[in-house]
Amino acid sequence: PLDCERIKALREKLGLTQEEAARLAGLRSRQNWNNIESGRRTNLTIETLEAIAKALGVKASDLLK
């Protein structure tokens, strides 16, 4: 499963807002990122997971529990 808390912690460590992180990951909106961080959206495609990982500077597997 997706490690929502880790995603939030990594974003905050990088000093990124949700809006900035969403843009870096190619998500359509800050709300999409917020839904991922809060656990409301967990059924991500591999492509989205990899894009989030790239935006945060980690491997996709690092975002899974």
Secondary structure, DSSP 8 states (H G I E B T S, - for coil): -B-HHHHHHHHHHTT--HHHHHHHHT-S-HHHHHHHHTTS-----HHHHHHHHHHHTS-GGGGB-
